[in-house]
């Protein structure tokens, strides 16, 4: 009798797993479906895109102004430190990979 209950238990577990798989597939399929006539959402997205582009243009102009007014020595030192950091990173990578070539 104990073996019968174990078999019934396994069957119920398989049936439960099957239902979970079916409902998961149906849920994923339904979440992919998008409404065809969703013009309000598209209008909002276009407005958001325009706002983002305007903010990006403003930030870009601020960055250009900062660079124009910066001292050449400061810019070159900043560029040099970036190049040094890249070179150090390459050296660490080569060392970690066991490569000694340039």
Phi and psi restraints in degrees (range 20) as a CNS / XPLOR table:
assign (resid 1 and name C) (resid 2 and name N)
       (resid 2 and name CA) (resid 2 and name C) 1.0 -64.5 20.0 2
assign (resid 2 and name N) (resid 2 and name CA)
       (resid 2 and name C) (resid 3 and name N) 1.0 -38.3 20.0 2
assign (resid 2 and name C) (resid 3 and name N)
       (resid 3 and name CA) (resid 3 and name C) 1.0 -67.8 20.0 2
assign (resid 3 and name N) (resid 3 and name CA)
       (resid 3 and name C) (resid 4 and name N) 1.0 -34.0 20.0 2
assign (resid 3 and name C) (resid 4 and name N)
       (resid 4 and name CA) (resid 4 and name C) 1.0 -63.7 20.0 2
assign (resid 4 and name N) (resid 4 and name CA)
       (resid 4 and name C) (resid 5 and name N) 1.0 -43.6 20.0 2
assign (resid 4 and name C) (resid 5 and name N)
       (resid 5 and name CA) (resid 5 and name C) 1.0 -65.8 20.0 2
assign (resid 5 and name N) (resid 5 and name CA)
       (resid 5 and name C) (resid 6 and name N) 1.0 -35.7 20.0 2
assign (resid 5 and name C) (resid 6 and name N)
       (resid 6 and name CA) (resid 6 and name C) 1.0 -65.1 20.0 2
assign (resid 6 and name N) (resid 6 and name CA)
       (resid 6 and name C) (resid 7 and name N) 1.0 -40.2 20.0 2
assign (resid 6 and name C) (resid 7 and name N)
       (resid 7 and name CA) (resid 7 and name C) 1.0 -65.8 20.0 2
assign (resid 7 and name N) (resid 7 and name CA)
       (resid 7 and name C) (resid 8 and name N) 1.0 -44.5 20.0 2
assign (resid 7 and name C) (resid 8 and name N)
       (resid 8 and name CA) (resid 8 and name C) 1.0 -62.1 20.0 2
assign (resid 8 and name N) (resid 8 and name CA)
       (resid 8 and name C) (resid 9 and name N) 1.0 -40.9 20.0 2
assign (resid 8 and name C) (resid 9 and name N)
       (resid 9 and name CA) (resid 9 and name C) 1.0 -61.9 20.0 2
assign (resid 9 and name N) (resid 9 and name CA)
       (resid 9 and name C) (resid 10 and name N) 1.0 -43.9 20.0 2
assign (resid 9 and name C) (resid 10 and name N)
       (resid 10 and name CA) (resid 10 and name C) 1.0 -64.0 20.0 2
assign (resid 10 and name N) (resid 10 and name CA)
       (resid 10 and name C) (resid 11 and name N) 1.0 -40.1 20.0 2
assign (resid 10 and name C) (resid 11 and name N)
       (resid 11 and name CA) (resid 11 and name C) 1.0 -63.2 20.0 2
assign (resid 11 and name N) (resid 11 and name CA)
       (resid 11 and name C) (resid 12 and name N) 1.0 -44.5 20.0 2
assign (resid 11 and name C) (resid 12 and name N)
       (resid 12 and name CA) (resid 12 and name C) 1.0 -63.7 20.0 2
assign (resid 12 and name N) (resid 12 and name CA)
       (resid 12 and name C) (resid 13 and name N) 1.0 -37.4 20.0 2
assign (resid 12 and name C) (resid 13 and name N)
       (resid 13 and name CA) (resid 13 and name C) 1.0 -64.2 20.0 2
assign (resid 13 and name N) (resid 13 and name CA)
       (resid 13 and name C) (resid 14 and name N) 1.0 -43.3 20.0 2
assign (resid 13 and name C) (resid 14 and name N)
       (resid 14 and name CA) (resid 14 and name C) 1.0 -64.0 20.0 2
assign (resid 14 and name N) (resid 14 and name CA)
       (resid 14 and name C) (resid 15 and name N) 1.0 -41.8 20.0 2
assign (resid 14 and name C) (resid 15 and name N)
       (resid 15 and name CA) (resid 15 and name C) 1.0 -64.4 20.0 2
assign (resid 15 and name N) (resid 15 and name CA)
       (resid 15 and name C) (resid 16 and name N) 1.0 -42.7 20.0 2
assign (resid 15 and name C) (resid 16 and name N)
       (resid 16 and name CA) (resid 16 and name C) 1.0 -61.7 20.0 2
assign (resid 16 and name N) (resid 16 and name CA)
       (resid 16 and name C) (resid 17 and name N) 1.0 -42.4 20.0 2
assign (resid 16 and name C) (resid 17 and name N)
       (resid 17 and name CA) (resid 17 and name C) 1.0 -63.2 20.0 2
assign (resid 17 and name N) (resid 17 and name CA)
       (resid 17 and name C) (resid 18 and name N) 1.0 -38.8 20.0 2
assign (resid 17 and name C) (resid 18 and name N)
       (resid 18 and name CA) (resid 18 and name C) 1.0 -64.0 20.0 2
assign (resid 18 and name N) (resid 18 and name CA)
       (resid 18 and name C) (resid 19 and name N) 1.0 -44.3 20.0 2
assign (resid 18 and name C) (resid 19 and name N)
       (resid 19 and name CA) (resid 19 and name C) 1.0 -62.8 20.0 2
assign (resid 19 and name N) (resid 19 and name CA)
       (resid 19 and name C) (resid 20 and name N) 1.0 -42.1 20.0 2
assign (resid 19 and name C) (resid 20 and name N)
       (resid 20 and name CA) (resid 20 and name C) 1.0 -61.6 20.0 2
assign (resid 20 and name N) (resid 20 and name CA)
       (resid 20 and name C) (resid 21 and name N) 1.0 -43.2 20.0 2
assign (resid 20 and name C) (resid 21 and name N)
       (resid 21 and name CA) (resid 21 and name C) 1.0 -63.5 20.0 2
assign (resid 21 and name N) (resid 21 and name CA)
       (resid 21 and name C) (resid 22 and name N) 1.0 -43.6 20.0 2
assign (resid 21 and name C) (resid 22 and name N)
       (resid 22 and name CA) (resid 22 and name C) 1.0 -63.4 20.0 2
assign (resid 22 and name N) (resid 22 and name CA)
       (resid 22 and name C) (resid 23 and name N) 1.0 -47.2 20.0 2
assign (resid 22 and name C) (resid 23 and name N)
       (resid 23 and name CA) (resid 23 and name C) 1.0 -66.0 20.0 2
assign (resid 23 and name N) (resid 23 and name CA)
       (resid 23 and name C) (resid 24 and name N) 1.0 -33.8 20.0 2
assign (resid 23 and name C) (resid 24 and name N)
       (resid 24 and name CA) (resid 24 and name C) 1.0 -65.0 20.0 2
assign (resid 24 and name N) (resid 24 and name CA)
       (resid 24 and name C) (resid 25 and name N) 1.0 -44.8 20.0 2
assign (resid 24 and name C) (resid 25 and name N)
       (resid 25 and name CA) (resid 25 and name C) 1.0 -62.2 20.0 2
assign (resid 25 and name N) (resid 25 and name CA)
       (resid 25 and name C) (resid 26 and name N) 1.0 -43.8 20.0 2
assign (resid 25 and name C) (resid 26 and name N)
       (resid 26 and name CA) (resid 26 and name C) 1.0 -64.6 20.0 2
assign (resid 26 and name N) (resid 26 and name CA)
       (resid 26 and name C) (resid 27 and name N) 1.0 -39.9 20.0 2
assign (resid 26 and name C) (resid 27 and name N)
       (resid 27 and name CA) (resid 27 and name C) 1.0 -64.7 20.0 2
assign (resid 27 and name N) (resid 27 and name CA)
       (resid 27 and name C) (resid 28 and name N) 1.0 -43.1 20.0 2
assign (resid 27 and name C) (resid 28 and name N)
       (resid 28 and name CA) (resid 28 and name C) 1.0 -66.0 20.0 2
assign (resid 28 and name N) (resid 28 and name CA)
       (resid 28 and name C) (resid 29 and name N) 1.0 -41.2 20.0 2
assign (resid 28 and name C) (resid 29 and name N)
       (resid 29 and name CA) (resid 29 and name C) 1.0 -64.7 20.0 2
assign (resid 29 and name N) (resid 29 and name CA)
       (resid 29 and name C) (resid 30 and name N) 1.0 -41.4 20.0 2
assign (resid 29 and name C) (resid 30 and name N)
       (resid 30 and name CA) (resid 30 and name C) 1.0 -68.7 20.0 2
assign (resid 30 and name N) (resid 30 and name CA)
       (resid 30 and name C) (resid 31 and name N) 1.0 -32.7 20.0 2
assign (resid 30 and name C) (resid 31 and name N)
       (resid 31 and name CA) (resid 31 and name C) 1.0 -72.0 20.0 2
assign (resid 31 and name N) (resid 31 and name CA)
       (resid 31 and name C) (resid 32 and name N) 1.0 -22.3 20.0 2
assign (resid 31 and name C) (resid 32 and name N)
       (resid 32 and name CA) (resid 32 and name C) 1.0 -79.9 20.0 2
assign (resid 32 and name N) (resid 32 and name CA)
       (resid 32 and name C) (resid 33 and name N) 1.0 -21.7 20.0 2
assign (resid 32 and name C) (resid 33 and name N)
       (resid 33 and name CA) (resid 33 and name C) 1.0 -72.8 20.0 2
assign (resid 33 and name N) (resid 33 and name CA)
       (resid 33 and name C) (resid 34 and name N) 1.0 128.9 20.0 2
assign (resid 33 and name C) (resid 34 and name N)
       (resid 34 and name CA) (resid 34 and name C) 1.0 -117.3 20.0 2
assign (resid 34 and name N) (resid 34 and name CA)
       (resid 34 and name C) (resid 35 and name N) 1.0 146.1 20.0 2
assign (resid 34 and name C) (resid 35 and name N)
       (resid 35 and name CA) (resid 35 and name C) 1.0 -65.4 20.0 2
assign (resid 35 and name N) (resid 35 and name CA)
       (resid 35 and name C) (resid 36 and name N) 1.0 143.6 20.0 2
assign (resid 35 and name C) (resid 36 and name N)
       (resid 36 and name CA) (resid 36 and name C) 1.0 -79.0 20.0 2
assign (resid 36 and name N) (resid 36 and name CA)
       (resid 36 and name C) (resid 37 and name N) 1.0 -37.3 20.0 2
assign (resid 36 and name C) (resid 37 and name N)
       (resid 37 and name CA) (resid 37 and name C) 1.0 -105.2 20.0 2
assign (resid 37 and name N) (resid 37 and name CA)
       (resid 37 and name C) (resid 38 and name N) 1.0 66.7 20.0 2
assign (resid 37 and name C) (resid 38 and name N)
       (resid 38 and name CA) (resid 38 and name C) 1.0 -113.3 20.0 2
assign (resid 38 and name N) (resid 38 and name CA)
       (resid 38 and name C) (resid 39 and name N) 1.0 63.4 20.0 2
assign (resid 38 and name C) (resid 39 and name N)
       (resid 39 and name CA) (resid 39 and name C) 1.0 -73.3 20.0 2
assign (resid 39 and name N) (resid 39 and name CA)
       (resid 39 and name C) (resid 40 and name N) 1.0 -29.7 20.0 2
assign (resid 39 and name C) (resid 40 and name N)
       (resid 40 and name CA) (resid 40 and name C) 1.0 -62.8 20.0 2
assign (resid 40 and name N) (resid 40 and name CA)
       (resid 40 and name C) (resid 41 and name N) 1.0 -44.0 20.0 2
assign (resid 40 and name C) (resid 41 and name N)
       (resid 41 and name CA) (resid 41 and name C) 1.0 -64.8 20.0 2
assign (resid 41 and name N) (resid 41 and name CA)
       (resid 41 and name C) (resid 42 and name N) 1.0 -37.7 20.0 2
assign (resid 41 and name C) (resid 42 and name N)
       (resid 42 and name CA) (resid 42 and name C) 1.0 -66.7 20.0 2
assign (resid 42 and name N) (resid 42 and name CA)
       (resid 42 and name C) (resid 43 and name N) 1.0 -39.3 20.0 2
assign (resid 42 and name C) (resid 43 and name N)
       (resid 43 and name CA) (resid 43 and name C) 1.0 -64.0 20.0 2
assign (resid 43 and name N) (resid 43 and name CA)
       (resid 43 and name C) (resid 44 and name N) 1.0 -40.5 20.0 2
assign (resid 43 and name C) (resid 44 and name N)
       (resid 44 and name CA) (resid 44 and name C) 1.0 -64.8 20.0 2
assign (resid 44 and name N) (resid 44 and name CA)
       (resid 44 and name C) (resid 45 and name N) 1.0 -41.7 20.0 2
assign (resid 44 and name C) (resid 45 and name N)
       (resid 45 and name CA) (resid 45 and name C) 1.0 -62.9 20.0 2
assign (resid 45 and name N) (resid 45 and name CA)
       (resid 45 and name C) (resid 46 and name N) 1.0 -41.6 20.0 2
assign (resid 45 and name C) (resid 46 and name N)
       (resid 46 and name CA) (resid 46 and name C) 1.0 -64.6 20.0 2
assign (resid 46 and name N) (resid 46 and name CA)
       (resid 46 and name C) (resid 47 and name N) 1.0 -39.5 20.0 2
assign (resid 46 and name C) (resid 47 and name N)
       (resid 47 and name CA) (resid 47 and name C) 1.0 -64.6 20.0 2
assign (resid 47 and name N) (resid 47 and name CA)
       (resid 47 and name C) (resid 48 and name N) 1.0 -41.5 20.0 2
assign (resid 47 and name C) (resid 48 and name N)
       (resid 48 and name CA) (resid 48 and name C) 1.0 -63.5 20.0 2
assign (resid 48 and name N) (resid 48 and name CA)
       (resid 48 and name C) (resid 49 and name N) 1.0 -40.5 20.0 2
assign (resid 48 and name C) (resid 49 and name N)
       (resid 49 and name CA) (resid 49 and name C) 1.0 -62.7 20.0 2
assign (resid 49 and name N) (resid 49 and name CA)
       (resid 49 and name C) (resid 50 and name N) 1.0 -43.4 20.0 2
assign (resid 49 and name C) (resid 50 and name N)
       (resid 50 and name CA) (resid 50 and name C) 1.0 -62.5 20.0 2
assign (resid 50 and name N) (resid 50 and name CA)
       (resid 50 and name C) (resid 51 and name N) 1.0 -41.6 20.0 2
assign (resid 50 and name C) (resid 51 and name N)
       (resid 51 and name CA) (resid 51 and name C) 1.0 -65.0 20.0 2
assign (resid 51 and name N) (resid 51 and name CA)
       (resid 51 and name C) (resid 52 and name N) 1.0 -43.0 20.0 2
assign (resid 51 and name C) (resid 52 and name N)
       (resid 52 and name CA) (resid 52 and name C) 1.0 -63.5 20.0 2
assign (resid 52 and name N) (resid 52 and name CA)
       (resid 52 and name C) (resid 53 and name N) 1.0 -43.0 20.0 2
assign (resid 52 and name C) (resid 53 and name N)
       (resid 53 and name CA) (resid 53 and name C) 1.0 -63.5 20.0 2
assign (resid 53 and name N) (resid 53 and name CA)
       (resid 53 and name C) (resid 54 and name N) 1.0 -38.7 20.0 2
assign (resid 53 and name C) (resid 54 and name N)
       (resid 54 and name CA) (resid 54 and name C) 1.0 -65.2 20.0 2
assign (resid 54 and name N) (resid 54 and name CA)
       (resid 54 and name C) (resid 55 and name N) 1.0 -43.5 20.0 2
assign (resid 54 and name C) (resid 55 and name N)
       (resid 55 and name CA) (resid 55 and name C) 1.0 -64.4 20.0 2
assign (resid 55 and name N) (resid 55 and name CA)
       (resid 55 and name C) (resid 56 and name N) 1.0 -39.8 20.0 2
assign (resid 55 and name C) (resid 56 and name N)
       (resid 56 and name CA) (resid 56 and name C) 1.0 -65.0 20.0 2
assign (resid 56 and name N) (resid 56 and name CA)
       (resid 56 and name C) (resid 57 and name N) 1.0 -40.4 20.0 2
assign (resid 56 and name C) (resid 57 and name N)
       (resid 57 and name CA) (resid 57 and name C) 1.0 -63.6 20.0 2
assign (resid 57 and name N) (resid 57 and name CA)
       (resid 57 and name C) (resid 58 and name N) 1.0 -40.5 20.0 2
assign (resid 57 and name C) (resid 58 and name N)
       (resid 58 and name CA) (resid 58 and name C) 1.0 -63.7 20.0 2
assign (resid 58 and name N) (resid 58 and name CA)
       (resid 58 and name C) (resid 59 and name N) 1.0 -45.9 20.0 2
assign (resid 58 and name C) (resid 59 and name N)
       (resid 59 and name CA) (resid 59 and name C) 1.0 -64.2 20.0 2
assign (resid 59 and name N) (resid 59 and name CA)
       (resid 59 and name C) (resid 60 and name N) 1.0 -38.1 20.0 2
assign (resid 59 and name C) (resid 60 and name N)
       (resid 60 and name CA) (resid 60 and name C) 1.0 -62.4 20.0 2
assign (resid 60 and name N) (resid 60 and name CA)
       (resid 60 and name C) (resid 61 and name N) 1.0 -44.2 20.0 2
assign (resid 60 and name C) (resid 61 and name N)
       (resid 61 and name CA) (resid 61 and name C) 1.0 -63.8 20.0 2
assign (resid 61 and name N) (resid 61 and name CA)
       (resid 61 and name C) (resid 62 and name N) 1.0 -39.3 20.0 2
assign (resid 61 and name C) (resid 62 and name N)
       (resid 62 and name CA) (resid 62 and name C) 1.0 -63.3 20.0 2
assign (resid 62 and name N) (resid 62 and name CA)
       (resid 62 and name C) (resid 63 and name N) 1.0 -41.4 20.0 2
assign (resid 62 and name C) (resid 63 and name N)
       (resid 63 and name CA) (resid 63 and name C) 1.0 -65.6 20.0 2
assign (resid 63 and name N) (resid 63 and name CA)
       (resid 63 and name C) (resid 64 and name N) 1.0 -41.8 20.0 2
assign (resid 63 and name C) (resid 64 and name N)
       (resid 64 and name CA) (resid 64 and name C) 1.0 -62.4 20.0 2
assign (resid 64 and name N) (resid 64 and name CA)
       (resid 64 and name C) (resid 65 and name N) 1.0 -42.7 20.0 2
assign (resid 64 and name C) (resid 65 and name N)
       (resid 65 and name CA) (resid 65 and name C) 1.0 -64.0 20.0 2
assign (resid 65 and name N) (resid 65 and name CA)
       (resid 65 and name C) (resid 66 and name N) 1.0 -40.9 20.0 2
assign (resid 65 and name C) (resid 66 and name N)
       (resid 66 and name CA) (resid 66 and name C) 1.0 -61.8 20.0 2
assign (resid 66 and name N) (resid 66 and name CA)
       (resid 66 and name C) (resid 67 and name N) 1.0 -43.1 20.0 2
assign (resid 66 and name C) (resid 67 and name N)
       (resid 67 and name CA) (resid 67 and name C) 1.0 -67.8 20.0 2
assign (resid 67 and name N) (resid 67 and name CA)
       (resid 67 and name C) (resid 68 and name N) 1.0 -39.6 20.0 2
assign (resid 67 and name C) (resid 68 and name N)
       (resid 68 and name CA) (resid 68 and name C) 1.0 -63.2 20.0 2
assign (resid 68 and name N) (resid 68 and name CA)
       (resid 68 and name C) (resid 69 and name N) 1.0 -35.5 20.0 2
assign (resid 68 and name C) (resid 69 and name N)
       (resid 69 and name CA) (resid 69 and name C) 1.0 -91.5 20.0 2
assign (resid 69 and name N) (resid 69 and name CA)
       (resid 69 and name C) (resid 70 and name N) 1.0 -3.9 20.0 2
assign (resid 69 and name C) (resid 70 and name N)
       (resid 70 and name CA) (resid 70 and name C) 1.0 -78.0 20.0 2
assign (resid 70 and name N) (resid 70 and name CA)
       (resid 70 and name C) (resid 71 and name N) 1.0 152.6 20.0 2
assign (resid 70 and name C) (resid 71 and name N)
       (resid 71 and name CA) (resid 71 and name C) 1.0 -72.0 20.0 2
assign (resid 71 and name N) (resid 71 and name CA)
       (resid 71 and name C) (resid 72 and name N) 1.0 141.0 20.0 2
assign (resid 71 and name C) (resid 72 and name N)
       (resid 72 and name CA) (resid 72 and name C) 1.0 -61.9 20.0 2
assign (resid 72 and name N) (resid 72 and name CA)
       (resid 72 and name C) (resid 73 and name N) 1.0 -37.3 20.0 2
assign (resid 72 and name C) (resid 73 and name N)
       (resid 73 and name CA) (resid 73 and name C) 1.0 -63.7 20.0 2
assign (resid 73 and name N) (resid 73 and name CA)
       (resid 73 and name C) (resid 74 and name N) 1.0 -41.6 20.0 2
assign (resid 73 and name C) (resid 74 and name N)
       (resid 74 and name CA) (resid 74 and name C) 1.0 -62.7 20.0 2
assign (resid 74 and name N) (resid 74 and name CA)
       (resid 74 and name C) (resid 75 and name N) 1.0 -42.8 20.0 2
assign (resid 74 and name C) (resid 75 and name N)
       (resid 75 and name CA) (resid 75 and name C) 1.0 -64.5 20.0 2
assign (resid 75 and name N) (resid 75 and name CA)
       (resid 75 and name C) (resid 76 and name N) 1.0 -43.7 20.0 2
assign (resid 75 and name C) (resid 76 and name N)
       (resid 76 and name CA) (resid 76 and name C) 1.0 -68.1 20.0 2
assign (resid 76 and name N) (resid 76 and name CA)
       (resid 76 and name C) (resid 77 and name N) 1.0 -37.3 20.0 2
assign (resid 76 and name C) (resid 77 and name N)
       (resid 77 and name CA) (resid 77 and name C) 1.0 -65.2 20.0 2
assign (resid 77 and name N) (resid 77 and name CA)
       (resid 77 and name C) (resid 78 and name N) 1.0 -39.9 20.0 2
assign (resid 77 and name C) (resid 78 and name N)
       (resid 78 and name CA) (resid 78 and name C) 1.0 -63.4 20.0 2
assign (resid 78 and name N) (resid 78 and name CA)
       (resid 78 and name C) (resid 79 and name N) 1.0 -42.5 20.0 2
assign (resid 78 and name C) (resid 79 and name N)
       (resid 79 and name CA) (resid 79 and name C) 1.0 -65.0 20.0 2
assign (resid 79 and name N) (resid 79 and name CA)
       (resid 79 and name C) (resid 80 and name N) 1.0 -40.9 20.0 2
assign (resid 79 and name C) (resid 80 and name N)
       (resid 80 and name CA) (resid 80 and name C) 1.0 -63.2 20.0 2
assign (resid 80 and name N) (resid 80 and name CA)
       (resid 80 and name C) (resid 81 and name N) 1.0 -40.5 20.0 2
assign (resid 80 and name C) (resid 81 and name N)
       (resid 81 and name CA) (resid 81 and name C) 1.0 -67.5 20.0 2
assign (resid 81 and name N) (resid 81 and name CA)
       (resid 81 and name C) (resid 82 and name N) 1.0 -34.2 20.0 2
assign (resid 81 and name C) (resid 82 and name N)
       (resid 82 and name CA) (resid 82 and name C) 1.0 -65.4 20.0 2
assign (resid 82 and name N) (resid 82 and name CA)
       (resid 82 and name C) (resid 83 and name N) 1.0 -45.0 20.0 2
assign (resid 82 and name C) (resid 83 and name N)
       (resid 83 and name CA) (resid 83 and name C) 1.0 -62.3 20.0 2
assign (resid 83 and name N) (resid 83 and name CA)
       (resid 83 and name C) (resid 84 and name N) 1.0 -40.6 20.0 2
assign (resid 83 and name C) (resid 84 and name N)
       (resid 84 and name CA) (resid 84 and name C) 1.0 -63.2 20.0 2
assign (resid 84 and name N) (resid 84 and name CA)
       (resid 84 and name C) (resid 85 and name N) 1.0 -41.3 20.0 2
assign (resid 84 and name C) (resid 85 and name N)
       (resid 85 and name CA) (resid 85 and name C) 1.0 -64.1 20.0 2
assign (resid 85 and name N) (resid 85 and name CA)
       (resid 85 and name C) (resid 86 and name N) 1.0 -40.5 20.0 2
assign (resid 85 and name C) (resid 86 and name N)
       (resid 86 and name CA) (resid 86 and name C) 1.0 -65.1 20.0 2
assign (resid 86 and name N) (resid 86 and name CA)
       (resid 86 and name C) (resid 87 and name N) 1.0 -43.7 20.0 2
assign (resid 86 and name C) (resid 87 and name N)
       (resid 87 and name CA) (resid 87 and name C) 1.0 -62.0 20.0 2
assign (resid 87 and name N) (resid 87 and name CA)
       (resid 87 and name C) (resid 88 and name N) 1.0 -44.2 20.0 2
assign (resid 87 and name C) (resid 88 and name N)
       (resid 88 and name CA) (resid 88 and name C) 1.0 -61.8 20.0 2
assign (resid 88 and name N) (resid 88 and name CA)
       (resid 88 and name C) (resid 89 and name N) 1.0 -40.3 20.0 2
assign (resid 88 and name C) (resid 89 and name N)
       (resid 89 and name CA) (resid 89 and name C) 1.0 -63.5 20.0 2
assign (resid 89 and name N) (resid 89 and name CA)
       (resid 89 and name C) (resid 90 and name N) 1.0 -41.4 20.0 2
assign (resid 89 and name C) (resid 90 and name N)
       (resid 90 and name CA) (resid 90 and name C) 1.0 -63.2 20.0 2
assign (resid 90 and name N) (resid 90 and name CA)
       (resid 90 and name C) (resid 91 and name N) 1.0 -42.2 20.0 2
assign (resid 90 and name C) (resid 91 and name N)
       (resid 91 and name CA) (resid 91 and name C) 1.0 -63.1 20.0 2
assign (resid 91 and name N) (resid 91 and name CA)
       (resid 91 and name C) (resid 92 and name N) 1.0 -43.5 20.0 2
assign (resid 91 and name C) (resid 92 and name N)
       (resid 92 and name CA) (resid 92 and name C) 1.0 -62.8 20.0 2
assign (resid 92 and name N) (resid 92 and name CA)
       (resid 92 and name C) (resid 93 and name N) 1.0 -39.7 20.0 2
assign (resid 92 and name C) (resid 93 and name N)
       (resid 93 and name CA) (resid 93 and name C) 1.0 -65.1 20.0 2
assign (resid 93 and name N) (resid 93 and name CA)
       (resid 93 and name C) (resid 94 and name N) 1.0 -46.0 20.0 2
assign (resid 93 and name C) (resid 94 and name N)
       (resid 94 and name CA) (resid 94 and name C) 1.0 -62.1 20.0 2
assign (resid 94 and name N) (resid 94 and name CA)
       (resid 94 and name C) (resid 95 and name N) 1.0 -40.9 20.0 2
assign (resid 94 and name C) (resid 95 and name N)
       (resid 95 and name CA) (resid 95 and name C) 1.0 -63.8 20.0 2
assign (resid 95 and name N) (resid 95 and name CA)
       (resid 95 and name C) (resid 96 and name N) 1.0 -42.1 20.0 2
assign (resid 95 and name C) (resid 96 and name N)
       (resid 96 and name CA) (resid 96 and name C) 1.0 -67.3 20.0 2
assign (resid 96 and name N) (resid 96 and name CA)
       (resid 96 and name C) (resid 97 and name N) 1.0 -35.1 20.0 2
assign (resid 96 and name C) (resid 97 and name N)
       (resid 97 and name CA) (resid 97 and name C) 1.0 -83.3 20.0 2
assign (resid 97 and name N) (resid 97 and name CA)
       (resid 97 and name C) (resid 98 and name N) 1.0 -10.9 20.0 2
assign (resid 97 and name C) (resid 98 and name N)
       (resid 98 and name CA) (resid 98 and name C) 1.0 83.5 20.0 2
assign (resid 98 and name N) (resid 98 and name CA)
       (resid 98 and name C) (resid 99 and name N) 1.0 19.6 20.0 2
assign (resid 98 and name C) (resid 99 and name N)
       (resid 99 and name CA) (resid 99 and name C) 1.0 -99.7 20.0 2
assign (resid 99 and name N) (resid 99 and name CA)
       (resid 99 and name C) (resid 100 and name N) 1.0 136.8 20.0 2
assign (resid 99 and name C) (resid 100 and name N)
       (resid 100 and name CA) (resid 100 and name C) 1.0 -110.2 20.0 2
assign (resid 100 and name N) (resid 100 and name CA)
       (resid 100 and name C) (resid 101 and name N) 1.0 -4.1 20.0 2
assign (resid 100 and name C) (resid 101 and name N)
       (resid 101 and name CA) (resid 101 and name C) 1.0 -79.0 20.0 2
assign (resid 101 and name N) (resid 101 and name CA)
       (resid 101 and name C) (resid 102 and name N) 1.0 168.2 20.0 2
